[in-house]
Amino acid sequence: MKKVYLAGLAKEYAGEWKERIIREVPGFEYHDWEIDSDQTSPDTFFPDDLKGIKAADILVANPGTTPCEGTWIEVGYFLANNTEKPGDTCDRLIIIWPKDRSDWSLEFVEKAGIIVESVDEAIEALKKLK
């Protein structure tokens, strides 16, 4: 079974976007950092998150409209582990980029993977990777 790491905003900031994906796209093993990583401190969650990312076949990232630095670390780590050379695009990396997010870096981010505008579009993109 393919493993999917769900990176991005916590439930308290972005609602139940991860739960929706898990519910609407069965057939994957999901890693939700809020549940599957020890959130006691950075000393526990940072390595737990990276282990989850390293084991993942697919990563879905939802940085929302905030800077969300942690999400970009997760995206970069996944990309580095799932491409042959710098500059390659990963067709198993889905990034939700809402219309109201500042687009100053969008052209750069589009080089990384599949860019979608909503959770609905992320769900459809993930279904295609089954």
Number of C-alpha atoms within 10 A of each C-alpha: 8 13 17 23 26 27 26 26 22 16 12 7 10 14 11 13 19 25 13 13 20 19 10 13 14 11 13 16 14 20 22 19 21 16 8 13 18 16 15 8 8 11 10 12 17 16 13 17 23 18 12 22 25 17 16 21 18 24 27 24 24 27 22 21 15 10 11 13 11 14 18 17 13 23 24 13 14 24 24 17 15 19 15 11 10 9 11 14 18 20 16 22 23 25 26 22 24 17 12 9 15 12 12 8 8 12 9 9 17 14 13 23 18 19 20 20 16 16 20 15 14 22 19 14 19 20 15 8 11 11
